[in-house]
Amino acid sequence: MKLSPSKLNSFLMLKLPSAWLCGVRVKHIDETECEVGVKHKWINQNPFNSMYFAVQAMAAELSTGALVMNKIQESNAKISMLVAQNKASFTKKATGKIKFSCYDGAKVKDALQKTLDTGEGETFWMKSVGVNEDGVEVSVFEFEWTVKLKRPKK
């Protein structure tokens, strides 16, 4: 079963309700890229009248994590995924509609193939860039993902 924006948004509502309540939504996903949108509003604002950094982080992480989930699902293998570290930089106040885009699907494919071939865990960095409605960059997030085969329980 291929992941779609509607399936991922339903997943958000059920498993990550804070992201869903803040307005984080998957807009597009394919083999190599994922786009997640979120609109600045009262529920996700900071005291400086812009989007709270953690809401931006949720949207950015989802744009990377959805690609990882998609590739794991396609592999039909039992593989765990986890964020090991992240980095962020903020260049402009996030107001209005913000779009986070990740184009690192090929990195996921390569890492999962190595994990399946060797049985060893892999780590890799993925980047998500947030831009406002004018196309101006507001933030950049990088996430180090780890993937490894799940071992059968004894």
Secondary structure, 3 states (H helix, E strand, C coil): CCCCHHHHHHHHHHHCHHHHHCCCEEEEECCCCEEEEEECCHHHECCCCCECHHHHHHHHHHHHHHHHHHHHHHHCCCEEEEEEEEEEEECCCCCCEEEEEECCHHHHHHHHHHHHHHCCCEEEEEEEEEECCCCCEEEEEEEEEEEEECCCCC
